[in-house]
Amino acid sequence: MTTPHPRALVIGGRRGIGAAVVETLAARGFAVTYTYRTDPGPFDAAIAGQPLDLADRSAVDAFATAQEDAPAWDALVQVGGTTYDALAAMMDQDATERAMQVNFFAFARIARAVVRPMLRARYGRIIAIGSVIGQVASQGNAAYGATKAALLAYVRSLAIESAKRGVTVNYVAPGFVDTEMMAPFAAYRSSTEGRIPAGRYARPDEIAAVVGFLVSREASYVNGAYIPVDGGLTASAGVPRS
């Protein structure tokens, strides 16, 4: 890493996948700072938390501006996001724009700020936690899928533009993960797990483990990658055999 004590910034590290990423990076020797929307997480005092509402464009811009001339982070991991479920023909524009702000525009603004010091340092790791829904269609997920597809397109462009200066940018695409976000869909869990070749939801730490590799020096030649972590879901046609 660029310093004896590498620094990582996790956007949306309060719970679920974000909390698992914070804990994984801290265990690997990173000095971790994470953002949260309302309440800070129950982490060790050495892990710094900072409030940030990704839906607040002005707050995101202020946060990002502060990063532009700050010392380079060794790693930026974007986890924070929101859902919006609606049929494609019934999408509400205001709700869709809010989802796009949280899931895409906030990351683009923060990454634009953070990558500049990384480029000067000639080292950096940027990882966006997206979703398999950014690449495959799902009924009722037109808006959410669009935000995640936009995120992937941005990641790939930033990756090829930053590669020669030692900065890698990758996209991790979880499938169904056992987090609070899935609680409203508990009634469908059994049937959903039946569609997943692994037969279960992922644990947050399984997503975080992939992030842990991508922020390492050993991942220096992994760049612009779309990495599904979905138990084989997108590899399967989902056709039952009887």
MIMIBA-428660 format. One line per 4 residues: their letters; for each residue x, y, z of N, C-alpha, C. Coordinates in steps of 0.001 Angstrom, whole numbers, always signed. Layout:
% MIMIBA-428660
a> X:Y:Z:X:Y:Z:X:Y:Z | ...
END
This chain:
% MIMIBA-428660
mttp> +838:-1184:+0:+0:+0:+0:+890:+1257:+0 | +288:+2388:-170:+1054:+3606:-282:+1568:+4106:+1061 | +995:+3663:+2158:+1426:+4085:+3496:+1494:+2863:+4390 | +2252:+2960:+5536:+2304:+1820:+6462:+935:+1465:+7024
hpra> +56:+2459:+7103:-1289:+2242:+7622:-2290:+2670:+6546 | -2636:+1773:+5629:-3514:+2158:+4520:-4861:+2645:+5013 | -5441:+3574:+4276:-6686:+4213:+4650:-7782:+3829:+3670 | -8948:+3517:+4208:-10086:+3139:+3376:-11305:+3957:+3754
lvig> -12025:+4400:+2745:-13268:+5133:+2927:-14413:+4258:+2432 | -15350:+3948:+3317:-16501:+3110:+2968:-17753:+3983:+3002 | -18398:+4127:+1869:-19611:+4928:+1784:-20804:+4022:+2067 | -21473:+4275:+3188:-22602:+3440:+3585:-22149:+2211:+4350
grrg> -21506:+2423:+5489:-20943:+1302:+6236:-21667:+972:+7522 | -22876:+1459:+7686:-23585:+1313:+8962:-24060:-110:+9241 | -24529:-814:+8219:-25129:-2127:+8452:-24988:-3006:+7216 | -25440:-4244:+7343:-25462:-5162:+6208:-24109:-5346:+5560
igaa> -24079:-5273:+4233:-22830:-5454:+3489:-21820:-4391:+3893 | -22283:-3155:+4081:-21369:-2086:+4445:-20645:-2347:+5748 | -21370:-2788:+6762:-20745:-3103:+8048:-19753:-4248:+7902 | -20092:-5236:+7087:-19174:-6358:+6868:-17901:-5892:+6172
vvet> -18039:-4958:+5233:-16861:-4407:+4557:-15991:-3641:+5544 | -16608:-2818:+6384:-15853:-2065:+7391:-15059:-3018:+8275 | -15703:-4042:+8769:-15042:-4991:+9666:-13942:-5770:+8958 | -14178:-6150:+7707:-13177:-6897:+6944:-11936:-6061:+6690
laar> -12132:-4814:+6280:-10973:-3963:+5993:-10216:-3613:+7264 | -10940:-3369:+8356:-10269:-3086:+9629:-9429:-4277:+10069 | -9961:-5483:+9879:-9228:-6693:+10253:-7980:-6889:+9393 | -7981:-6287:+8202:-6831:-6413:+7304:-5858:-5255:+7434
gfav> -6031:-4453:+8461:-5053:-3425:+8768:-5349:-2047:+8232 | -6503:-1841:+7644:-6855:-522:+7150:-7341:+372:+8291 | -7014:+1638:+8204:-7647:+2652:+9035:-8913:+3048:+8294 | -10058:+2671:+8832:-11315:+2798:+8098:-12131:+3987:+8584
tyty> -12628:+4754:+7625:-13647:+5762:+7867:-14877:+5358:+7068 | -16038:+5420:+7698:-17262:+5042:+6997:-18299:+6140:+7157 | -19248:+6184:+6217:-20343:+7145:+6330:-21618:+6411:+6705 | -22521:+7171:+7329:-23816:+6619:+7722:-24855:+7724:+7574
rtdp> -26117:+7325:+7401:-27164:+8325:+7178:-27754:+8856:+8475 | -28004:+7967:+9440:-28650:+8403:+10687:-27789:+8067:+11899 | -27792:+6816:+12324:-27051:+6427:+13528:-25731:+5761:+13166 | -24667:+6067:+13909:-23386:+5396:+13662:-23458:+3925:+14036
gpfd> -22576:+3156:+13464:-22568:+1726:+13727:-21861:+1387:+15030 | -22051:+166:+15525:-21459:-274:+16793:-20043:-804:+16603 | -19163:+44:+16057:-17808:-391:+15760:-16837:+34:+16851 | -15641:-527:+16782:-14558:-131:+17667:-14292:+1369:+17510
aaia> -13852:+2011:+18583:-13624:+3455:+18576:-12579:+3869:+17542 | -11719:+2950:+17139:-10686:+3272:+16159:-11255:+3453:+14754 | -12484:+3003:+14541:-13138:+3129:+13241:-13975:+4402:+13252 | -13653:+5314:+12345:-14285:+6636:+12350:-15546:+6651:+11502
gqpl> -16611:+7224:+12055:-17849:+7374:+11319:-18140:+8825:+11008 | -18776:+9059:+9880:-19131:+10419:+9477:-20527:+10412:+8867 | -21429:+11294:+9338:-22777:+11311:+8765:-22780:+11842:+7336 | -23571:+11209:+6479:-23717:+11656:+5090:-24988:+11054:+4519
dlad> -25896:+11915:+4083:-27127:+11472:+3439:-26903:+11509:+1933 | -26815:+10345:+1308:-26528:+10273:-123:-27630:+10873:-974 | -28821:+11015:-414:-29927:+11620:-1152:-29823:+13138:-1185 | -28979:+13714:-339:-28808:+15158:-241:-27655:+15580:-1152
rsav> -27996:+16094:-2305:-26976:+16429:-3296:-25963:+17442:-2774 | -26442:+18438:-2038:-25540:+19459:-1502:-24575:+18867:-482 | -25076:+17977:+362:-24223:+17336:+1363:-23166:+16463:+697 | -23567:+15742:-335:-22615:+14900:-1063:-21547:+15760:-1721
dafa> -21958:+16871:-2302:-21001:+17750:-2972:-20008:+18331:-1973 | -20496:+18737:-803:-19600:+19278:+221:-18616:+18229:+708 | -19122:+17020:+919:-18266:+15919:+1355:-17195:+15634:+308 | -17604:+15586:-951:-16662:+15283:-2027:-15628:+16386:-2196
taqe> -16063:+17617:-2113:-15139:+18740:-2265:-14020:+18682:-1231 | -14362:+18252:-27:-13363:+18146:+1037:-12313:+17079:+732 | -12643:+16129:-151:-11710:+15054:-463:-10714:+15430:-1566 | -11037:+16448:-2343:-10263:+16728:-3550:-8816:+17091:-3284
dapa> -8564:+17825:-2205:-7192:+18227:-1872:-6665:+17539:-624 | -7395:+16528:-156:-6978:+15777:+1024:-5971:+14696:+620 | -5262:+14131:+1585:-4366:+13011:+1259:-5136:+11884:+584 | -4469:+11167:-288:-5119:+10110:-1052:-5578:+8961:-157
wdal> -6797:+8512:-374:-7238:+7259:+228:-6603:+6116:-547 | -6318:+5035:+143:-5834:+3842:-548:-6987:+3083:-1185 | -8171:+3185:-577:-9326:+2467:-1111:-10611:+3250:-860 | -11483:+3227:-1844:-12840:+3747:-1718:-13794:+2611:-2043
vqvg> -14722:+2336:-1136:-15723:+1293:-1370:-17104:+1925:-1227 | -17877:+1874:-2292:-19237:+2400:-2282:-20216:+1263:-2011 | -20954:+1350:-908:-21940:+331:-559:-23339:+929:-463 | -23441:+2123:+74:-24740:+2728:+349:-25644:+2784:-874
gtty> -26902:+2457:-663:-27850:+2496:-1758:-29278:+2439:-1250 | -30197:+2510:-2184:-31613:+2446:-1845:-32340:+1635:-2901 | -33536:+1195:-2574:-34346:+452:-3534:-35556:+1289:-3939 | -36072:+985:-5096:-37344:+1552:-5533:-37976:+544:-6478
dala> -39069:-50:-6051:-39736:-1086:-6829:-40987:-525:-7487 | -41076:-664:-8784:-42257:-238:-9540:-42185:-856:-10925 | -43330:-1192:-11467:-43368:-1671:-12839:-42873:-573:-13773 | -42239:-971:-14869:-41637:-3:-15781:-42650:+1038:-16249
ammd> -43880:+609:-16507:-44904:+1527:-17009:-45510:+2400:-15922 | -45126:+2144:-14662:-45726:+2872:-13531:-44689:+3661:-12723 | -43479:+3804:-13246:-42414:+4466:-12501:-42751:+5927:-12209 | -42483:+6340:-10978:-42636:+7739:-10582:-41293:+8443:-10785
qdat> -41287:+9556:-11484:-40021:+10202:-11821:-39281:+10705:-10589 | -39986:+11292:-9639:-39312:+11799:-8441:-38637:+10674:-7664 | -39347:+9557:-7505:-38779:+8421:-6782:-37600:+7823:-7548 | -37725:+7789:-8869:-36634:+7254:-9693:-35409:+8152:-9617
eram> -35622:+9463:-9653:-34492:+10386:-9566:-33805:+10297:-8200 | -34580:+10080:-7144:-33971:+9916:-5824:-33102:+8660:-5795 | -33614:+7560:-6359:-32831:+6327:-6404:-31557:+6518:-7223 | -31666:+7261:-8322:-30485:+7506:-9142:-29473:+8378:-8398
qvnf> -29947:+9343:-7643:-29042:+10177:-6844:-28284:+9341:-5811 | -28999:+8496:-5092:-28381:+7692:-4037:-27466:+6620:-4615 | -27939:+5917:-5631:-27221:+4746:-6138:-26150:+5060:-7172 | -26293:+6183:-7865:-25338:+6484:-8936:-24650:+7841:-8793
fafa> -25438:+8930:-8774:-24828:+10256:-8791:-23943:+10516:-7581 | -24334:+10030:-6403:-23514:+10235:-5212:-22153:+9569:-5376 | -22155:+8346:-5881:-20880:+7654:-6099:-20040:+8381:-7140 | -20658:+8781:-8246:-19909:+9453:-9299:-19245:+10722:-8778
riar> -19956:+11471:-7941:-19387:+12709:-7409:-18245:+12420:-6438 | -18427:+11450:-5557:-17383:+11134:-4579:-16176:+10513:-5272 | -16426:+9604:-6208:-15315:+8971:-6920:-14509:+9996:-7702 | -15193:+10961:-8305:-14495:+12015:-9060:-13537:+12788:-8159
avvr> -13948:+13014:-6922:-13091:+13732:-5981:-11948:+12867:-5467 | -12272:+11637:-5119:-11287:+10744:-4495:-10235:+10266:-5487 | -10617:+10095:-6747:-9675:+9528:-7709:-8532:+10495:-8021 | -8755:+11773:-7890:-7696:+12732:-8233:-6460:+12585:-7350
pmlr> -6607:+12575:-6010:-5424:+12301:-5184:-4828:+10914:-5442 | -5682:+9932:-5742:-5174:+8595:-6066:-4285:+8636:-7305 | -4724:+9360:-8324:-3945:+9463:-9554:-2607:+10136:-9298 | -2620:+11155:-8425:-1352:+11815:-8087:-433:+10868:-7327
aryg> -1018:+10033:-6466:-232:+9067:-5691:+163:+7846:-6514 | -474:+7710:-7687:-245:+6563:-8581:-595:+5239:-7907 | -1635:+5285:-7094:-2141:+4066:-6453:-3543:+4316:-5929 | -4398:+3319:-6076:-5734:+3415:-5497:-6590:+2234:-5888
riia> -7573:+1951:-5043:-8540:+884:-5305:-9946:+1464:-5096 | -10766:+1369:-6106:-12155:+1824:-6007:-13055:+651:-6327 | -14001:+380:-5430:-14934:-732:-5620:-16350:-226:-5414 | -17211:-504:-6344:-18631:-171:-6216:-19407:-1462:-5998
igsv> -20237:-1475:-4973:-21130:-2607:-4754:-22420:-2322:-5519 | -22625:-3058:-6580:-23808:-2879:-7407:-24822:-3975:-7148 | -25268:-4611:-8215:-26251:-5688:-8102:-26303:-6441:-9420 | -26642:-7721:-9344:-26858:-8474:-10577:-28020:-7894:-11370
igqv> -28912:-7153:-10710:-30041:-6543:-11401:-29577:-5471:-12384 | -28336:-5037:-12280:-27794:-4104:-13251:-27506:-4733:-14590 | -27548:-6065:-14656:-27240:-6779:-15898:-28363:-7690:-16371 | -29278:-8042:-15492:-30393:-8912:-15876:-31706:-8246:-15478
asqg> -32762:-8531:-16217:-34055:-7916:-15935:-34784:-8662:-14819 | -35543:-7897:-14043:-36370:-8464:-12992:-37647:-7651:-12919 | -38776:-8302:-12900:-40054:-7595:-12887:-40153:-6652:-11689 | -40525:-5406:-11959:-40670:-4416:-10901:-39398:-3697:-10532
naay> -38297:-3997:-11228:-37003:-3415:-10876:-36419:-2530:-11965 | -37276:-1944:-12796:-36775:-1124:-13905:-35921:+40:-13407 | -36424:+773:-12416:-35688:+1940:-11919:-34419:+1525:-11182 | -34553:+566:-10272:-33396:+98:-9514:-32328:-474:-10447
gatk> -32770:-1281:-11408:-31832:-1854:-12364:-31124:-791:-13177 | -31844:+264:-13531:-31232:+1344:-14295:-30140:+2039:-13489 | -30366:+2232:-12196:-29340:+2873:-11367:-28087:+2016:-11281 | -28278:+713:-11184:-27126:-183:-11055:-26408:-373:-12387
aall> -27149:-307:-13486:-26525:-377:-14808:-25702:+884:-15069 | -26231:+2041:-14659:-25482:+3290:-14801:-24198:+3237:-13983 | -24297:+2697:-12795:-23126:+2554:-11928:-22052:+1709:-12598 | -22452:+614:-13220:-21501:-269:-13900:-20836:+436:-15075
ayvr> -21615:+1176:-15855:-21045:+1888:-16998:-20003:+2903:-16538 | -20296:+3591:-15446:-19352:+4575:-14920:-18073:+3895:-14434 | -18232:+2792:-13706:-17075:+2051:-13196:-16151:+1638:-14333 | -16717:+1108:-15400:-15889:+642:-16512:-15144:+1789:-17181
slai> -15810:+2922:-17349:-15149:+4076:-17960:-14039:+4610:-17062 | -14329:+4763:-15776:-13313:+5257:-14855:-12126:+4306:-14783 | -12396:+3015:-14887:-11324:+2016:-14825:-10320:+2191:-15958 | -10822:+2347:-17171:-9885:+2437:-18302:-9190:+3794:-18341
esak> -9821:+4809:-17759:-9209:+6133:-17740:-8149:+6275:-16648 | -8186:+5407:-15646:-7291:+5530:-14489:-6208:+4462:-14442 | -6303:+3462:-15292:-5461:+2271:-15164:-3969:+2558:-15229 | -3540:+3461:-16105:-2107:+3678:-16288:-1445:+4344:-15088
rgvt> -2238:+4865:-14157:-1671:+5486:-12969:-1873:+4633:-11713 | -2073:+3346:-11918:-2110:+2424:-10791:-3395:+2389:-10003 | -4466:+2949:-10563:-5761:+2944:-9881:-6670:+1924:-10557 | -7226:+1013:-9780:-8170:+36:-10320:-9574:+366:-9842
vnyv> -10545:+71:-10695:-11949:+360:-10395:-12768:-864:-10795 | -13479:-1455:-9849:-14211:-2690:-10116:-15614:-2651:-9530 | -16440:-3540:-10032:-17865:-3588:-9685:-18189:-4975:-9151 | -18642:-5043:-7916:-19055:-6300:-7310:-20577:-6360:-7355
apgf> -21110:-7456:-7878:-22554:-7575:-8096:-23134:-8694:-7240 | -23613:-8366:-6041:-24271:-9398:-5224:-25609:-9794:-5830 | -26018:-11015:-5484:-27378:-11433:-5777:-28218:-11156:-4540 | -28892:-12178:-4043:-29686:-12032:-2822:-28783:-12202:-1602
vdte> -28807:-11210:-719:-27946:-11220:+462:-28815:-11110:+1709 | -28456:-11838:+2734:-29236:-11886:+3971:-29005:-10619:+4789 | -29718:-9548:+4434:-29606:-8269:+5129:-31004:-7734:+5419 | -31044:-6616:+6146:-32318:-5990:+6473:-33076:-5549:+5227
mmap> -32364:-5269:+4144:-33009:-4829:+2921:-33967:-5876:+2362 | -33686:-7154:+2668:-34522:-8235:+2153:-35697:-8557:+3071 | -35777:-7927:+4243:-36840:-8231:+5203:-38248:-8080:+4630 | -38534:-7042:+3821:-39893:-6908:+3286:-40314:-8050:+2360
faay> -39338:-8835:+1908:-39629:-9909:+962:-39519:-11283:+1618 | -39634:-11313:+2949:-39457:-12564:+3694:-40425:-13649:+3236 | -41630:-13277:+2847:-42632:-14264:+2439:-42221:-15010:+1172 | -41306:-14414:+398:-40883:-15021:-865:-39518:-15695:-769
rsst> -38963:-15726:+437:-37585:-16207:+572:-37429:-17653:+111 | -38324:-18524:+519:-38195:-19939:+175:-38195:-20149:-1336 | -39119:-19508:-2029:-39180:-19674:-3480:-37973:-19035:-4158 | -37501:-17926:-3602:-36322:-17266:-4174:-35086:-18133:-4020
egri> -34908:-18694:-2837:-33750:-19571:-2624:-33802:-20789:-3539 | -34994:-21201:-3909:-35123:-22324:-4819:-34614:-22034:-6213 | -34508:-20764:-6559:-33998:-20369:-7868:-32482:-20226:-7881 | -31870:-20182:-6697:-30432:-19968:-6593:-29733:-21328:-6554
pagr> -28804:-21604:-7482:-28128:-22903:-7464:-27503:-23244:-6120 | -26986:-22270:-5400:-26402:-22538:-4084:-27461:-22855:-3036 | -28721:-22517:-3329:-29819:-22860:-2436:-29971:-21987:-1213 | -29318:-20813:-1202:-29401:-19934:-26:-29011:-18529:-426
yarp> -29323:-17572:+467:-28848:-16209:+310:-27366:-16139:+708 | -26687:-15122:+208:-25306:-14882:+622:-25276:-14266:+2010 | -24175:-14469:+2718:-23906:-13741:+3951:-23162:-12450:+3596 | -23381:-11362:+4312:-22666:-10121:+4018:-21145:-10291:+4000
deia> -20614:-11142:+4886:-19164:-11303:+4922:-18618:-11957:+3665 | -19469:-12693:+2934:-19011:-13303:+1686:-18822:-12248:+598 | -19637:-11205:+626:-19443:-10095:-299:-18211:-9297:+120 | -18080:-9063:+1420:-16956:-8296:+1938:-15619:-8975:+1647
avvg> -15600:-10296:+1615:-14357:-11014:+1341:-13846:-10725:-64 | -14764:-10578:-1015:-14367:-10229:-2382:-13783:-8821:-2410 | -14409:-7920:-1690:-13886:-6563:-1573:-12493:-6582:-961 | -12316:-7415:+62:-11020:-7526:+711:-9913:-7900:-252
flvs> -10216:-8766:-1220:-9219:-9099:-2242:-9001:-7937:-3197 | -10072:-7303:-3638:-9951:-6247:-4646:-9167:-5039:-4149 | -9147:-4791:-2839:-8378:-3653:-2326:-6909:-4008:-2093 | -6540:-5242:-2316:-5171:-5681:-2032:-4237:-5399:-3213
reas> -2947:-5443:-2947:-1963:-5308:-4020:-2048:-6473:-4989 | -2440:-7626:-4482:-2521:-8812:-5346:-3567:-8660:-6447 | -4481:-7724:-6280:-5541:-7515:-7275:-5169:-6431:-8276 | -3898:-6121:-8421:-3470:-4987:-9243:-3833:-5121:-10716
yvng> -4082:-6350:-11203:-4400:-6532:-12627:-5877:-6835:-12844 | -6666:-6696:-11807:-8124:-6831:-11927:-8685:-5422:-12031 | -9192:-5080:-13196:-9619:-3705:-13417:-10792:-3661:-14385 | -11796:-2843:-14059:-12972:-2739:-14914:-13821:-3994:-14911
ayip> -13677:-4803:-13866:-14344:-6100:-13830:-15752:-6016:-13239 | -16616:-6853:-13772:-17953:-7077:-13214:-17891:-8441:-12547 | -18018:-8483:-11229:-17824:-9725:-10483:-19121:-10098:-9771 | -19883:-11061:-10316:-21107:-11484:-9627:-20775:-12356:-8427
vdgg> -21447:-12097:-7326:-21315:-12926:-6118:-22740:-13319:-5762 | -23252:-14328:-6454:-24695:-14601:-6432:-25068:-16071:-6318 | -24096:-16904:-5916:-24406:-18319:-5739:-24773:-19036:-7023 | -24390:-18470:-8172:-24690:-19096:-9458:-25998:-18645:-10075
ltas> -26650:-17638:-9475:-27973:-17216:-9932:-27975:-16775:-11388 | -27069:-15874:-11760:-27090:-15367:-13135:-26488:-16346:-14136 | -25822:-17378:-13651:-25297:-18404:-14555:-26362:-19432:-14906 | -27439:-19416:-14172:-28493:-20422:-14337:-29653:-19876:-15141
agvp> -30219:-20706:-15995:-31413:-20312:-16753:-32651:-20390:-15875 | -32526:-21021:-14716:-33651:-21118:-13794:-34751:-22040:-14253 | -34430:-22980:-15113:-35438:-23927:-15614:-35400:-25185:-14769 | -36462:-25497:-14048:-36462:-26681:-13180:-36494:-27970:-14007
rs> -35895:-29020:-13483:-35937:-30347:-14108:-36736:-31279:-13230 | -37646:-31973:-13821:-38491:-32877:-13029:-38494:-34270:-13641
END
